[in-house]
Amino acid sequence: MSKGKLNIAMIGSGFIGKVHSNAFRQVGHFFDVPFDVRCQVICGRDQVKLETAAAKWGWNEVETDWQKIIARKDIDAVDIAVPNALHSTIAIAAAEAGKIVLCEKPLASSIEEAEQMTKAVQGTPNMVWFNFRRVPAVVFAKQLIAEGRIGQAFHYRALYLNQSGNDPAKANTWRYKKSEAGMGAAGDLLSHSIDMALYLNGPISELSAMMHTFAPSRDVDDATLLMVRFANGSIGTFEATRYGVGCQNRNTFEVNGSKGMLSFNLDEMNQLDFFDATEPAGLQSRRSIAVTGLDHPYGKNFWKPGHVLGYEHPFIATLADFLNSMARQEPFHVNFEDALAVQRILDAIERSSASGGWVNVDGRRQV
């Protein structure tokens, strides 16, 4: 059967634009998707930079005015890969024009914008690039939890340690400005950890947070610490920092349950550690599972067993799952509604840090 054509317009040509471009180019090589994905036009402010990116990644056209892209009848989907403060305006305009909307994380720079965006895309296919949900080891962890392998969850702990903030030269880039990013380490890094926690361990009901800025010239958090209570009765701790000197991009989680433990570290993204507490005491041991087999998640889509995957592959898998869900007219996750749940927690973090106490995620302050 012939595939439908899907013309993509991507707004943004920075680092994450490269990652998205690669996913658009590669998805049909690894997955049987129902669309012929076409990189039609890339949009940004710098004409020279755009032309370089277009030549490198195979975009057919360049454009410096995103509103012209929204108005084009030949554009089916708009991918938003620009600073957080621009997400809302572009996403709402694209949705109103009937476009499929893809958006980089976090969804927005404020809870109000996130709510408006989520309302705008109702009835149109949408997705948010929380790519770590598609790491095979993370998907496998989800399967083991669903099978009851770790029993009742007691503890969930996560770290996202990055050293990029320990560079004064970055003070003037958009990620370090509240007007453009909304938040610092919390929005940039912690949002990933929160999304994975919601995926693996369910909703967070209440939390207590501390946000801290090390660089006096910045108006966003350089580090955020978080304690939470989950709806399933477990408790959790989170730490995200851009001053994690010695860690370029360490993203980890560990779940301790009544029957076992699961642990993941992005530095070794093809591995999942598992401890089975139901085995005889003399046989109990933490073991590392290489999640690269044919019977593992996405094992039949990429390389042969034992051949490891890289940072780019979860983005490809995310796009493939979205395209197939869209063709089946089934809900996709992570969609804007899911990303709004993350945004609500980020909002609660700001409220808790300001008040110095526990807050409910739904907006009420604990007494």
C-alpha positions as CSV (number, residue, x, y, z in Angstrom):
1,M,0.0,0.0,0.0
2,S,1.2,3.5,-0.8
3,K,2.0,5.7,2.2
4,G,0.5,9.0,2.9
5,K,2.8,12.0,2.6
6,L,3.5,14.1,5.7
7,N,5.2,17.4,5.1
8,I,7.1,18.6,8.2
9,A,8.0,22.2,9.0
10,M,10.5,22.6,11.9
11,I,10.9,25.9,13.7
12,G,14.3,26.0,15.3
13,S,17.8,25.0,14.1
14,G,19.9,24.6,17.2
15,F,21.1,21.5,19.0
16,I,17.7,20.0,19.5
17,G,16.8,20.8,15.9
18,K,19.6,18.6,14.8
19,V,18.2,15.7,17.0
20,H,14.7,16.1,15.6
21,S,16.0,16.4,12.0
22,N,17.8,13.1,12.4
23,A,14.7,11.5,13.7
24,F,12.6,12.7,10.7
25,R,15.3,11.4,8.3
26,Q,15.8,8.1,10.0
27,V,12.4,6.9,11.2
28,G,11.5,5.2,8.0
29,H,14.8,3.3,8.0
30,F,14.1,1.5,11.3
31,F,10.3,1.4,11.6
32,D,7.4,0.5,9.3
33,V,5.6,3.8,9.5
34,P,2.4,4.7,7.6
35,F,3.7,8.0,6.3
36,D,6.4,9.2,3.9
37,V,7.9,11.8,6.2
38,R,9.3,14.8,4.3
39,C,11.5,17.5,5.7
40,Q,9.9,20.3,3.8
41,V,11.0,23.5,5.5
42,I,13.2,24.6,8.4
43,C,12.6,28.0,10.0
44,G,14.8,30.3,12.2
45,R,16.1,33.8,12.5
46,D,19.6,33.3,10.9
47,Q,19.4,32.8,7.1
48,V,23.0,31.6,6.9
49,K,22.6,29.1,9.7
50,L,19.3,27.9,8.2
51,E,20.9,27.2,4.8
52,T,23.8,25.3,6.5
53,A,21.3,23.2,8.5
54,A,19.1,22.6,5.5
55,A,22.0,21.4,3.4
56,K,23.3,19.1,6.2
57,W,20.0,17.5,7.2
58,G,18.1,17.5,3.9
59,W,15.5,20.2,4.4
60,N,14.0,21.3,1.1
61,E,13.4,25.0,2.0
62,V,14.3,27.6,4.6
63,E,12.1,30.3,6.0
64,T,12.7,33.1,8.6
65,D,9.0,33.9,9.3
66,W,7.3,31.1,11.2
67,Q,3.9,32.7,10.6
68,K,4.3,32.1,6.9
69,I,4.8,28.4,7.6
70,I,1.7,28.2,9.7
71,A,-0.3,29.7,6.8
72,R,1.0,27.2,4.2
73,K,-1.5,24.7,3.0
74,D,1.2,22.2,2.0
75,I,2.5,21.9,5.6
76,D,0.9,19.0,7.6
77,A,2.9,19.1,10.8
78,V,4.8,21.8,12.7
79,D,7.7,20.8,15.0
80,I,8.6,23.3,17.7
81,A,12.3,23.4,18.6
82,V,12.8,26.9,19.9
83,P,13.2,28.5,23.4
84,N,10.4,27.6,25.9
85,A,8.8,31.1,25.9
86,L,8.0,30.7,22.2
87,H,6.3,27.3,22.5
88,S,2.8,28.6,23.4
89,T,2.4,31.2,20.6
90,I,3.5,28.9,17.9
91,A,1.7,25.8,19.1
92,I,-1.6,27.6,19.5
93,A,-1.3,29.2,16.0
94,A,-0.4,25.9,14.5
95,A,-3.3,24.1,16.1
96,E,-5.8,26.8,15.0
97,A,-4.5,26.3,11.5
98,G,-5.2,22.6,11.7
99,K,-1.6,21.4,11.8
100,I,-0.3,18.4,13.7
101,V,1.8,19.8,16.5
102,L,5.1,18.4,17.9
103,C,6.8,20.3,20.7
104,E,10.1,20.0,22.5
105,K,10.0,19.8,26.3
106,P,9.1,21.3,28.7
107,L,5.7,22.1,27.2
108,A,5.8,25.8,28.1
109,S,7.4,28.4,30.3
110,S,4.4,28.7,32.7
111,I,1.4,26.7,33.8
112,E,-1.0,29.2,32.2
113,E,0.7,28.8,28.8
114,A,0.7,25.0,29.1
115,E,-3.0,24.9,29.9
116,Q,-3.8,27.2,26.9
117,M,-1.7,25.0,24.6
118,T,-3.3,21.8,25.8
119,K,-6.8,23.2,25.2
120,A,-5.8,24.5,21.7
121,V,-4.6,21.1,20.5
122,Q,-7.6,19.1,21.5
123,G,-8.9,17.2,18.5
124,T,-5.6,17.4,16.6
125,P,-2.7,14.9,16.8
126,N,0.0,16.2,19.2
127,M,3.2,15.0,20.9
128,V,5.9,16.2,23.2
129,W,9.5,15.0,22.9
130,F,10.1,13.4,26.3
131,N,12.4,11.0,24.6
132,F,13.7,9.1,27.6
133,R,10.4,7.1,27.8
134,R,11.6,5.4,24.6
135,V,15.0,4.2,25.9
136,P,14.6,0.4,25.7
137,A,15.9,-0.1,29.2
138,V,13.3,2.3,30.6
139,V,10.5,0.7,28.6
140,F,11.7,-2.7,29.9
141,A,11.7,-1.3,33.5
142,K,8.0,-0.3,32.9
143,Q,7.2,-3.8,31.8
144,L,8.9,-5.4,34.8
145,I,7.0,-3.1,37.2
146,A,3.7,-3.9,35.4
147,E,4.4,-7.6,35.8
148,G,4.8,-7.1,39.6
149,R,8.5,-8.0,39.6
150,I,9.4,-5.4,42.2
151,G,6.0,-5.6,44.1
152,Q,4.8,-2.6,46.1
153,A,6.9,0.4,45.4
154,F,8.4,2.1,48.5
155,H,11.0,4.5,47.2
156,Y,11.6,6.3,44.0
157,R,14.8,8.4,43.7
158,A,16.1,10.3,40.7
159,L,19.1,12.4,39.8
160,Y,19.8,14.6,36.8
161,L,23.3,16.0,37.1
162,N,24.8,18.2,34.5
163,Q,27.8,20.6,34.7
164,S,26.9,23.0,32.0
165,G,26.0,25.8,34.4
166,N,29.5,26.0,35.8
167,D,30.4,28.2,32.9
168,P,30.0,32.0,33.2
169,A,30.0,32.4,29.5
170,K,26.6,30.8,29.3
171,A,24.9,33.5,31.5
172,N,23.6,35.3,28.4
173,T,22.2,32.2,26.6
174,W,18.4,31.7,26.5
175,R,18.4,28.7,28.9
176,Y,19.7,30.9,31.7
177,K,17.0,33.6,31.3
178,K,13.6,33.4,33.0
179,S,12.0,35.5,30.2
180,E,13.0,32.8,27.6
181,A,13.3,29.6,29.5
182,G,10.7,30.0,32.3
183,M,12.8,27.9,34.7
184,G,16.4,26.7,34.9
185,A,17.6,23.3,35.9
186,A,14.0,22.4,36.9
187,G,12.5,22.9,33.4
188,D,15.6,21.8,31.5
189,L,16.6,18.7,33.4
190,L,14.1,17.9,36.2
191,S,11.2,17.8,33.8
192,H,12.7,14.7,32.2
193,S,13.0,13.0,35.6
194,I,9.5,13.9,36.5
195,D,8.1,12.6,33.3
196,M,9.9,9.2,33.8
197,A,8.6,9.0,37.4
198,L,5.0,9.6,36.3
199,Y,5.5,6.9,33.6
200,L,7.1,4.4,35.9
201,N,5.5,5.1,39.3
202,G,2.3,7.0,38.7
203,P,1.0,10.4,39.8
204,I,2.6,12.7,42.4
205,S,0.2,14.1,44.9
206,E,2.3,16.5,47.0
207,L,5.8,17.8,47.3
208,S,8.3,20.0,49.0
209,A,11.0,21.7,47.0
210,M,14.1,23.9,47.3
211,M,15.4,25.9,44.3
212,H,18.8,27.5,44.4
213,T,20.8,29.8,42.1
214,F,24.6,29.8,42.4
215,A,25.4,32.4,39.8
216,P,24.4,35.9,41.1
217,S,23.6,37.2,37.6
218,R,21.0,34.6,36.8
219,D,17.3,34.7,37.4
220,V,16.6,31.0,37.1
221,D,17.4,28.0,39.3
222,D,20.8,26.4,38.9
223,A,19.7,23.5,41.1
224,T,16.4,22.1,42.5
225,L,15.9,19.5,45.2
226,L,12.6,17.8,45.7
227,M,10.8,15.4,48.0
228,V,7.4,13.9,46.9
229,R,4.6,11.6,47.9
230,F,3.2,9.5,45.2
231,A,-0.5,8.5,44.9
232,N,0.5,4.8,45.2
233,G,1.9,5.4,48.7
234,S,5.5,5.5,47.9
235,I,7.9,8.4,48.6
236,G,10.5,10.0,46.3
237,T,13.5,12.3,46.1
238,F,14.7,14.2,43.1
239,E,17.8,16.3,42.4
240,A,18.5,18.3,39.3
241,T,21.5,20.6,38.9
242,R,23.5,22.3,36.2
243,Y,26.4,22.5,38.7
244,G,27.0,18.7,38.9
245,V,30.7,19.1,38.1
246,G,32.1,15.8,36.9
247,C,28.8,14.8,35.3
248,Q,28.1,15.8,31.8
249,N,24.6,14.4,31.5
250,R,23.9,11.8,34.3
251,N,20.3,10.9,34.4
252,T,19.4,8.1,36.8
253,F,16.5,6.6,38.7
254,E,16.1,3.8,41.2
255,V,12.9,2.1,42.4
256,N,12.8,0.0,45.6
257,G,9.9,-2.3,46.1
258,S,8.7,-5.1,48.3
259,K,9.9,-7.8,45.9
260,G,12.9,-6.1,44.2
261,M,14.7,-3.1,42.8
262,L,15.3,-1.5,39.4
263,S,18.0,1.0,38.6
264,F,18.9,2.9,35.4
265,N,21.8,5.3,34.5
266,L,21.8,7.1,31.2
267,D,25.6,6.9,31.2
268,E,25.0,3.2,30.5
269,M,21.7,3.5,28.7
270,N,21.7,0.0,27.3
271,Q,21.8,-1.5,30.8
272,L,19.1,-2.0,33.5
273,D,20.0,-3.2,37.0
274,F,17.5,-5.6,38.6
275,F,17.5,-7.1,42.1
276,D,15.0,-10.0,42.8
277,A,14.3,-10.2,46.5
278,T,12.1,-13.2,46.0
279,E,15.0,-15.5,45.2
280,P,16.6,-17.5,48.0
281,A,18.8,-15.3,50.2
282,G,22.0,-17.0,49.0
283,L,21.2,-16.3,45.4
284,Q,20.0,-12.7,45.7
285,S,22.3,-10.3,43.8
286,R,22.0,-7.1,41.8
287,R,22.4,-8.0,38.2
288,S,22.9,-5.8,35.1
289,I,20.7,-6.8,32.1
290,A,21.9,-5.7,28.7
291,V,18.6,-4.5,27.1
292,T,19.7,-5.1,23.5
293,G,18.0,-8.5,22.8
294,L,15.3,-9.3,20.1
295,D,12.8,-9.8,22.9
296,H,13.5,-6.5,24.5
297,P,11.6,-3.2,23.6
298,Y,12.6,-2.1,20.1
299,G,14.9,-5.0,19.8
300,K,13.7,-5.9,16.3
301,N,13.9,-2.3,15.0
302,F,17.5,-1.3,15.5
303,W,20.7,-3.4,15.6
304,K,21.4,-7.0,16.2
305,P,21.5,-8.2,19.9
306,G,24.5,-6.8,21.8
307,H,24.9,-3.8,19.5
308,V,24.3,-0.8,21.7
309,L,22.0,2.2,21.0
310,G,22.8,5.9,21.4
311,Y,21.1,9.1,22.4
312,E,19.5,9.5,19.0
313,H,17.6,6.2,18.9
314,P,14.8,7.1,21.5
315,F,13.9,10.1,19.5
316,I,13.5,7.9,16.4
317,A,11.3,5.5,18.4
318,T,9.3,8.3,19.8
319,L,8.5,9.6,16.4
320,A,7.7,6.1,15.0
321,D,5.3,5.4,17.9
322,F,3.6,8.8,17.3
323,L,3.1,8.2,13.6
324,N,1.7,4.7,14.1
325,S,-0.6,5.9,16.9
326,M,-1.8,8.7,14.7
327,A,-2.6,6.3,11.8
328,R,-4.5,4.0,14.2
329,Q,-6.3,7.1,15.6
330,E,-5.2,6.1,19.1
331,P,-3.9,8.4,21.9
332,F,-0.2,8.9,22.0
333,H,1.9,9.4,25.1
334,V,3.6,11.7,25.8
335,N,1.0,14.2,24.5
336,F,0.2,17.7,25.6
337,E,-2.0,16.5,28.3
338,D,0.8,14.3,29.8
339,A,3.2,17.2,29.5
340,L,0.7,19.5,31.3
341,A,0.9,17.1,34.2
342,V,4.7,17.6,34.3
343,Q,4.1,21.4,34.1
344,R,1.7,21.3,37.0
345,I,4.5,19.7,39.1
346,L,7.0,22.3,38.0
347,D,4.5,25.0,39.0
348,A,4.1,23.3,42.4
349,I,7.9,23.2,42.8
350,E,8.1,27.0,42.4
351,R,5.2,27.5,44.8
352,S,6.8,25.2,47.4
353,S,10.2,26.7,47.1
354,A,8.7,30.2,47.5
355,S,6.7,29.2,50.6
356,G,9.2,26.9,52.2
357,G,6.6,24.2,52.8
358,W,4.7,21.2,51.3
359,V,2.1,21.9,48.6
360,N,-0.4,19.7,46.8
361,V,0.1,19.5,43.1
362,D,-3.5,20.5,42.5
363,G,-2.6,24.0,43.8
364,R,-3.5,23.8,47.5
365,R,-0.9,24.6,50.2
366,Q,-0.4,22.1,53.0
367,V,-1.1,23.5,56.5
